[in-house]
């Protein structure tokens, strides 16, 4: 069988940190006969070779290639590509791992599009992730119409023949930025690049010994000598103009100005800071012209101007100010919607300092400037920066992030910008937004995984990107509206809660640790009128919430050692809440007063007290009449819906076979009549 994918993994003394990688490769859904794993052992001095060769003996699609130590991943990757039998090559690092369906999905996307490169969504618990690249699936794109330049790590799937035909190979030996050089040399000739944005394929994992690749301190002269090679590739493959400036601006922002920015720059030793400036300035002079400079955000333009005139104290001053700036978000509303999404209303702004005062603008006529009072006077009067044309750059988003896996999903949201007056000619930019948070359907895919999902608000403005957790600052009444929910089929608990001690909003999905009983304990229980008693809980449901079996528990009030009886019943969605049917009788239970509770969190979970009941002669259950009743209007509407649902089922069962035998026109008339009867 032809090999579809060759997974190439450079290996050097990985120890325990390779275990998740190996486990993820053994769990791939792509059949073992359709992919191979090439461990290129770069002269490990521990037991790596023996361990991997034993693994290869147990799994025929694993191979081990051992070479003399080269000291860097470049040569092992090149050897892996040379040895690869697969139609595609996937690079993986030894301390990272793949999702179980990654190879299959990436290969299928590449094959159907004839892709030269396929980029899978990534997650990381320690390094930055270019979330903008993965906002949507892109079947076919190129460097000119997608922000590929924001994704310059090599952990992607490449068409093997594409790499060989174009002579794309790693520089060998110790050096920095070899990944960026490799990727830029690959992106320019790539005719089709595909992006899989709705499935997290690749996970970067922080090592507890701090020895992840790229974690060592840079040597400025060497680092920026290597960056010059990357910039030479950009210049060699572009003409002067906007596209070249766009690409160069990425490297100016990320590799140059960001290293002269907070938080790192204010911690540099003076000698190292001077080395950084001495190494960066020549590149800025040679590559970063006015077209690059003018497209930067406001604070980056200040940094660029300071670098151009070699004002090193000014760079530190701006970094101290920008280091005090953060995003602040206020949760104004949280309301569950009938489709199972939570509608949220948010206000967001940039603030500074421990007291979170607004980042102020100065209004002069119809122009706006960065106020010199910002940062406690860090900005000089003669450095007033006109930001009028940058106000449209203020934006915010809404996202869900898994606290444990670092998987992040964007949520649909719309924000509008408003300039609000602060008095004395000062003002601030405030973003007002509304969006939806959902555990059941994100970015066109299915349900999110079990776990803690934190709600974040990323905010952009003045050339800064800051992220705020949502919820610590919230409007009165929000807590009461954050009902626990039972959603989907099969039904699972989704519990919005505010963390202790910070008070940030998190969704506990599928009982990661929170229990429904705990979050329903202080909420009211109501009873329905009529002969068939149901108890209505403040547990949000939708029409799509599956009916689930639960256990009722009868115990004697105040008697801990008395017998406990359990009754089976169902929890079902009714009018946006969960209803529990109270059985008419409890056989074998002694008449008298009993306490009724329900287990919503499994047999070992806590029971939720519901109400007192009386067991009459014959086991008849009588619910406490003092329990508040559900509004009659609501129950009348529920009864109408139930009757119509029953009628629809009856018509389908009895009339369906008859209607299907009718001529087409008669079938249409019969179905219209049925629709009128059932509403």
Steps between C-alpha positions, in 0.01 A plus 500: 500500500645843409611707798292814530696684770852483638527650849853632556616550859851623589599339830772578751498382863124557543452298817139486617400797287465286187230280659198716401638521145533122469159443656335742257658321202374165623148641530475640147179416314692479173568126466853395593557366150439845351760704689852459630686659789867589453686567822829661398720446804758779509767308690313474832721412794230342717292188433297668223636284219429172677154611606400617152640191329296283737194707410574459129524125551148501643352732236612437141401850385754655742861543383809624680788672322803578715757760393805659666398796712446812288388711795186644340172375341578616145708203384269236654203659321683504167592133540139422588377664180761313295393168654125566492282259303181697557315724259510762776745578780383616843760653734453440874732594787586243763328683787179582312210278399223461242126466541380149418326594173764751385681301232181376338338843485811681382574243231143498369497880478833501318401224262169652394659838433834390360658703780872565524466587870222416748489694827309355793368701792741503793471553876764586758518537875815714489565666165304741284257357247392687182127461558420726205638238261249243623180705513357294216581212271672602177502234232730695269704810573848645452733743671332784312144443621539351850709598805734202463795716608359483855557123506871435453552183703561186290249272674292463188434249226701548178465322168823304482556552128441876545787518751732296281417671173558848646811402692350615829731385779613610842834669556699253705685560824427731793322820408182697577187575296557199276126426516413845369751469218362158407139614506556815294693296243201262493219755492620691194493208252191338658210517255241358740506527879211360703407591859303267726359739759213305654701216655797539734770281348824591677579565866809681625565393860707681761775287650529517877879520467477816286693346210255542212663575167569872459501567873870590516603865506595647165838643397388825332766520228443137394121515529464808284761375257268202447197728473675689219498176299122473547448861393720441195261219397205741528672767291617248239144373446307830497494831321512830689152596617219414740542122495870516579435758771229278650738205531793705627271669754425162656870443572547858615214463750566150625875445480635852544277755671338242729843412641546867585161502671341400828525288699845376402682823415461658844667192651803498269842571646636825349768320300252251349254781420772687313597184312135458394475858376833472317386182323149616412573854379689399180216269393246775560710736289551252216151347474238703687420805292217748540246262343572249776513764775178680402293180516586434864263563789548822701726372779703297254550814290633674810741212561604502135568875509700464821703217349568704187645785703673262745309633802553202727371669814185586306452131413516410868261780591239384247542140615433598861181676396379222269583243766243662726224477236255213512152418379197530726165341421167529681228237469175691467260214423493120483179346365444143385336479156251236375770354270728425796739788449562763766457857377749732668533877493846640563673835545877508440772765519873546544604596852833562673658448839383315807204736539397429139451860393399546136764538232420857408492682170530876461245665272616806305241610249415199290831325574586254776840453662645263756471698824836595661358419845492130415752293689552761769673737261703238311389664175655840440298797368720520192419134423126555457392231257208561265286185514193633317554273202561202730171511690340254260769255608335463840325164503404220735406135475350231717653156548480177700827346617543161660702556816672161483563434129531870394268435204332829413189563291368836379139585587274705273498859625458854370657805662446868426745777587393804699707798615388600848584834659705507822494879545768766456558409135571137582315198369531123465403233249237256629391189314141383548431148382259212497565140414422139575687244704422137423621162619294313242612643166815704442648618170279273293603187689336293773510519876802614694681241707444439868688746715529854634435757226602853593343800326750755365476838329803574277524874432707686241576869504790744459706218351466291817329165548375430851270226631262521795311230682130577509287503814695650791338833419131430440164668528263428790265218412744311277561236766130420522479463121791255481281194537654155480385321187440156359566510126513280194456132433613314693435769757801632689540760771631845409555707814596866471680611815729775625844390615624542855666736584518693171133477403556422129236326290564134416281227352543162665399265220393143579571522874876554486478568873185703567170336593149598396371439850739759643398771253128427530492481880403864555262527206124450530309181422140533377221253444256473212125509558280205412486130574839414347752677718826623354769699677656786306869568567698811413708279269505645149409268213414525132266303279809304388590394856463124518269345758710332765434252777555622856454355847278655763600439861256476791641546851351575841548866600764530772563124521844417362479128576151439360451292183533681166281415203578576135250550221575510128357786298596729212635852457368665186510848340187708542470869421873567533544320833542146623190327634508189717196276499396397852374138494142455618600236755797371696449133567617358831561838664363558849229769507600834648717803433802453278764719340521476119835554326642421156838377383601705193873429521513122502477249780804639680406866457314706759122488505302820443225556756170570325218519755312316769243242398243294683466131427133415547337159537569282198828683431339803336747793482365842596729795434514779759208729404695805621747456215450790253313412182618555144296769326185358346562685171835330458356156568210565260751581226701188589184287490413636155847416370479151643159438341629613163810284535282200584277576200803527271628163615157344448461647152844376399433152636147458364480734205859479379471167315172612341630840389810347341273301265309809383573685173746795536238775508286312753809443716569874506139581600504235775827636642370859495190386689714317756717810545191713571370248751830475689600866480 
